[in-house]
Amino acid sequence: MDARPARQDYIATLDLLRLAAALAVVFFHYFFRGPAAGDLADGSFADVAPIAIYGYLG
């Protein structure tokens, strides 16, 4: 009988998807919610906001 624990499968692609989701949320808060609420960013990012609006899905 082997005393070592069974090796769990590791999926590197899942880590990349998690990173992309986390960055999407950061972009949402900085580029969309910040200017909309007026408390996180001073300027307006009109060219990035149409993309950053979907960051809440991350």
N, CA, C and O atoms as a GROMACS GRO file, in nm:
protein
  232
    1MET      N    1   0.084  -0.117   0.000
    1MET     CA    2   0.000   0.000   0.000
    1MET      C    3   0.089   0.124   0.000
    1MET      O    4   0.187   0.131   0.074
    2ASP      N    5   0.055   0.220  -0.082
    2ASP     CA    6   0.134   0.341  -0.097
    2ASP      C    7   0.091   0.443   0.009
    2ASP      O    8  -0.028   0.471   0.024
    3ALA      N    9   0.188   0.498   0.084
    3ALA     CA   10   0.158   0.593   0.192
    3ALA      C   11   0.143   0.736   0.141
    3ALA      O   12   0.094   0.822   0.213
    4ARG      N   13   0.184   0.761   0.018
    4ARG     CA   14   0.173   0.896  -0.037
    4ARG      C   15   0.028   0.926  -0.077
    4ARG      O   16  -0.043   0.838  -0.125
    5PRO      N   17  -0.014   1.051  -0.057
    5PRO     CA   18  -0.150   1.086  -0.100
    5PRO      C   19  -0.160   1.089  -0.252
    5PRO      O   20  -0.060   1.113  -0.321
    6ALA      N   21  -0.277   1.066  -0.301
    6ALA     CA   22  -0.298   1.067  -0.446
    6ALA      C   23  -0.278   1.209  -0.499
    6ALA      O   24  -0.322   1.306  -0.438
    7ARG      N   25  -0.212   1.219  -0.613
    7ARG     CA   26  -0.186   1.350  -0.674
    7ARG      C   27  -0.315   1.402  -0.736
    7ARG      O   28  -0.382   1.334  -0.814
    8GLN      N   29  -0.349   1.525  -0.700
    8GLN     CA   30  -0.468   1.587  -0.757
    8GLN      C   31  -0.433   1.647  -0.892
    8GLN      O   32  -0.323   1.697  -0.912
    9ASP      N   33  -0.528   1.643  -0.982
    9ASP     CA   34  -0.507   1.703  -1.113
    9ASP      C   35  -0.502   1.855  -1.099
    9ASP      O   36  -0.583   1.915  -1.028
   10TYR      N   37  -0.407   1.913  -1.167
   10TYR     CA   38  -0.389   2.058  -1.162
   10TYR      C   39  -0.415   2.114  -1.301
   10TYR      O   40  -0.355   2.071  -1.399
   11ILE      N   41  -0.504   2.210  -1.309
   11ILE     CA   42  -0.540   2.268  -1.437
   11ILE      C   43  -0.493   2.414  -1.437
   11ILE      O   44  -0.554   2.500  -1.373
   12ALA      N   45  -0.385   2.440  -1.510
   12ALA     CA   46  -0.329   2.575  -1.515
   12ALA      C   47  -0.423   2.672  -1.586
   12ALA      O   48  -0.425   2.791  -1.555
   13THR      N   49  -0.500   2.622  -1.679
   13THR     CA   50  -0.592   2.708  -1.751
   13THR      C   51  -0.697   2.767  -1.657
   13THR      O   52  -0.740   2.881  -1.675
   14LEU      N   53  -0.737   2.692  -1.557
   14LEU     CA   54  -0.834   2.742  -1.460
   14LEU      C   55  -0.776   2.860  -1.383
   14LEU      O   56  -0.848   2.956  -1.354
   15ASP      N   57  -0.648   2.854  -1.349
   15ASP     CA   58  -0.584   2.967  -1.282
   15ASP      C   59  -0.583   3.091  -1.370
   15ASP      O   60  -0.603   3.202  -1.322
   16LEU      N   61  -0.559   3.073  -1.499
   16LEU     CA   62  -0.560   3.187  -1.591
   16LEU      C   63  -0.700   3.247  -1.602
   16LEU      O   64  -0.714   3.369  -1.611
   17LEU      N   65  -0.802   3.163  -1.601
   17LEU     CA   66  -0.939   3.214  -1.605
   17LEU      C   67  -0.974   3.289  -1.477
   17LEU      O   68  -1.045   3.390  -1.480
   18ARG      N   69  -0.926   3.239  -1.364
   18ARG     CA   70  -0.949   3.309  -1.237
   18ARG      C   71  -0.880   3.445  -1.236
   18ARG      O   72  -0.937   3.543  -1.188
   19LEU      N   73  -0.759   3.451  -1.290
   19LEU     CA   74  -0.687   3.578  -1.299
   19LEU      C   75  -0.762   3.676  -1.390
   19LEU      O   76  -0.775   3.794  -1.357
   20ALA      N   77  -0.809   3.627  -1.504
   20ALA     CA   78  -0.884   3.713  -1.596
   20ALA      C   79  -1.012   3.766  -1.530
   20ALA      O   80  -1.047   3.882  -1.549
   21ALA      N   81  -1.080   3.682  -1.454
   21ALA     CA   82  -1.202   3.725  -1.385
   21ALA      C   83  -1.171   3.830  -1.279
   21ALA      O   84  -1.243   3.929  -1.265
   22ALA      N   85  -1.063   3.810  -1.204
   22ALA     CA   86  -1.026   3.907  -1.101
   22ALA      C   87  -0.987   4.041  -1.164
   22ALA      O   88  -1.024   4.146  -1.112
   23LEU      N   89  -0.913   4.037  -1.273
   23LEU     CA   90  -0.874   4.161  -1.341
   23LEU      C   91  -0.996   4.232  -1.401
   23LEU      O   92  -1.001   4.355  -1.404
   24ALA      N   93  -1.093   4.155  -1.448
   24ALA     CA   94  -1.214   4.216  -1.502
   24ALA      C   95  -1.289   4.292  -1.394
   24ALA      O   96  -1.343   4.400  -1.420
   25VAL      N   97  -1.293   4.238  -1.274
   25VAL     CA   98  -1.360   4.306  -1.163
   25VAL      C   99  -1.284   4.433  -1.125
   25VAL      O  100  -1.345   4.536  -1.098
   26VAL      N  101  -1.151   4.425  -1.124
   26VAL     CA  102  -1.071   4.544  -1.093
   26VAL      C  103  -1.095   4.653  -1.197
   26VAL      O  104  -1.114   4.769  -1.163
   27PHE      N  105  -1.094   4.615  -1.325
   27PHE     CA  106  -1.119   4.712  -1.432
   27PHE      C  107  -1.259   4.773  -1.419
   27PHE      O  108  -1.278   4.892  -1.443
   28PHE      N  109  -1.356   4.691  -1.383
   28PHE     CA  110  -1.492   4.742  -1.365
   28PHE      C  111  -1.496   4.849  -1.257
   28PHE      O  112  -1.555   4.956  -1.277
   29HIS      N  113  -1.434   4.820  -1.144
   29HIS     CA  114  -1.439   4.915  -1.033
   29HIS      C  115  -1.360   5.042  -1.063
   29HIS      O  116  -1.401   5.151  -1.021
   30TYR      N  117  -1.251   5.031  -1.133
   30TYR     CA  118  -1.169   5.149  -1.158
   30TYR      C  119  -1.219   5.231  -1.277
   30TYR      O  120  -1.229   5.353  -1.269
   31PHE      N  121  -1.250   5.164  -1.388
   31PHE     CA  122  -1.283   5.236  -1.511
   31PHE      C  123  -1.431   5.266  -1.528
   31PHE      O  124  -1.466   5.361  -1.599
   32PHE      N  125  -1.520   5.189  -1.466
   32PHE     CA  126  -1.663   5.216  -1.484
   32PHE      C  127  -1.727   5.268  -1.356
   32PHE      O  128  -1.784   5.377  -1.356
   33ARG      N  129  -1.720   5.191  -1.250
   33ARG     CA  130  -1.790   5.231  -1.128
   33ARG      C  131  -1.730   5.356  -1.066
   33ARG      O  132  -1.803   5.439  -1.012
   34GLY      N  133  -1.599   5.370  -1.072
   34GLY     CA  134  -1.534   5.488  -1.013
   34GLY      C  135  -1.585   5.619  -1.070
   34GLY      O  136  -1.632   5.704  -0.994
   35PRO      N  137  -1.578   5.638  -1.201
   35PRO     CA  138  -1.632   5.762  -1.258
   35PRO      C  139  -1.783   5.775  -1.241
   35PRO      O  140  -1.834   5.886  -1.227
   36ALA      N  141  -1.856   5.664  -1.244
   36ALA     CA  142  -2.002   5.671  -1.231
   36ALA      C  143  -2.043   5.713  -1.090
   36ALA      O  144  -2.137   5.791  -1.073
   37ALA      N  145  -1.972   5.663  -0.989
   37ALA     CA  146  -2.006   5.696  -0.851
   37ALA      C  147  -1.935   5.822  -0.804
   37ALA      O  148  -1.980   5.889  -0.710
   38GLY      N  149  -1.823   5.855  -0.870
   38GLY     CA  150  -1.750   5.976  -0.834
   38GLY      C  151  -1.660   5.963  -0.714
   38GLY      O  152  -1.613   6.064  -0.661
   39ASP      N  153  -1.635   5.840  -0.668
   39ASP     CA  154  -1.553   5.827  -0.548
   39ASP      C  155  -1.422   5.750  -0.568
   39ASP      O  156  -1.335   5.756  -0.481
   40LEU      N  157  -1.406   5.678  -0.676
   40LEU     CA  158  -1.285   5.599  -0.694
   40LEU      C  159  -1.187   5.660  -0.792
   40LEU      O  160  -1.066   5.644  -0.775
   41ALA      N  161  -1.234   5.727  -0.892
   41ALA     CA  162  -1.147   5.788  -0.993
   41ALA      C  163  -1.198   5.928  -1.024
   41ALA      O  164  -1.319   5.952  -1.028
   42ASP      N  165  -1.106   6.018  -1.047
   42ASP     CA  166  -1.144   6.156  -1.073
   42ASP      C  167  -1.186   6.179  -1.218
   42ASP      O  168  -1.280   6.254  -1.244
   43GLY      N  169  -1.118   6.115  -1.311
   43GLY     CA  170  -1.144   6.140  -1.452
   43GLY      C  171  -1.247   6.046  -1.510
   43GLY      O  172  -1.296   5.955  -1.444
   44SER      N  173  -1.278   6.070  -1.635
   44SER     CA  174  -1.372   5.985  -1.707
   44SER      C  175  -1.296   5.903  -1.810
   44SER      O  176  -1.207   5.955  -1.877
   45PHE      N  177  -1.329   5.779  -1.823
   45PHE     CA  178  -1.265   5.689  -1.918
   45PHE      C  179  -1.369   5.646  -2.020
   45PHE      O  180  -1.410   5.530  -2.023
   46ALA      N  181  -1.410   5.738  -2.104
   46ALA     CA  182  -1.520   5.713  -2.197
   46ALA      C  183  -1.487   5.606  -2.299
   46ALA      O  184  -1.577   5.535  -2.344
   47ASP      N  185  -1.360   5.591  -2.337
   47ASP     CA  186  -1.325   5.491  -2.437
   47ASP      C  187  -1.314   5.351  -2.379
   47ASP      O  188  -1.327   5.253  -2.453
   48VAL      N  189  -1.289   5.338  -2.250
   48VAL     CA  190  -1.274   5.207  -2.186
   48VAL      C  191  -1.403   5.162  -2.117
   48VAL      O  192  -1.425   5.043  -2.099
   49ALA      N  193  -1.487   5.256  -2.080
   49ALA     CA  194  -1.609   5.225  -2.004
   49ALA      C  195  -1.702   5.126  -2.074
   49ALA      O  196  -1.759   5.041  -2.005
   50PRO      N  197  -1.721   5.131  -2.207
   50PRO     CA  198  -1.809   5.032  -2.270
   50PRO      C  199  -1.760   4.888  -2.256
   50PRO      O  200  -1.840   4.795  -2.262
   51ILE      N  201  -1.632   4.870  -2.237
   51ILE     CA  202  -1.577   4.735  -2.216
   51ILE      C  203  -1.576   4.702  -2.068
   51ILE      O  204  -1.608   4.590  -2.029
   52ALA      N  205  -1.539   4.799  -1.985
   52ALA     CA  206  -1.527   4.776  -1.841
   52ALA      C  207  -1.661   4.750  -1.774
   52ALA      O  208  -1.665   4.694  -1.665
   53ILE      N  209  -1.771   4.790  -1.837
   53ILE     CA  210  -1.902   4.770  -1.777
   53ILE      C  211  -1.932   4.621  -1.754
   53ILE      O  212  -2.010   4.587  -1.666
   54TYR      N  213  -1.871   4.534  -1.832
   54TYR     CA  214  -1.895   4.390  -1.818
   54TYR      C  215  -1.805   4.324  -1.714
   54TYR      O  216  -1.810   4.202  -1.698
   55GLY      N  217  -1.723   4.401  -1.644
   55GLY     CA  218  -1.634   4.346  -1.544
   55GLY      C  219  -1.704   4.286  -1.424
   55GLY      O  220  -1.647   4.204  -1.353
   56TYR      N  221  -1.828   4.327  -1.399
   56TYR     CA  222  -1.901   4.270  -1.286
   56TYR      C  223  -1.929   4.121  -1.307
   56TYR      O  224  -1.960   4.050  -1.211
   57LEU      N  225  -1.918   4.075  -1.430
   57LEU     CA  226  -1.939   3.933  -1.458
   57LEU      C  227  -1.823   3.847  -1.411
   57LEU      O  228  -1.835   3.725  -1.401
   58GLY      N  229  -1.709   3.910  -1.381
   58GLY     CA  230  -1.591   3.835  -1.336
   58GLY      C  231  -1.612   3.785  -1.200
   58GLY      O  232  -1.525   3.720  -1.143
   0.00000   0.00000   0.00000
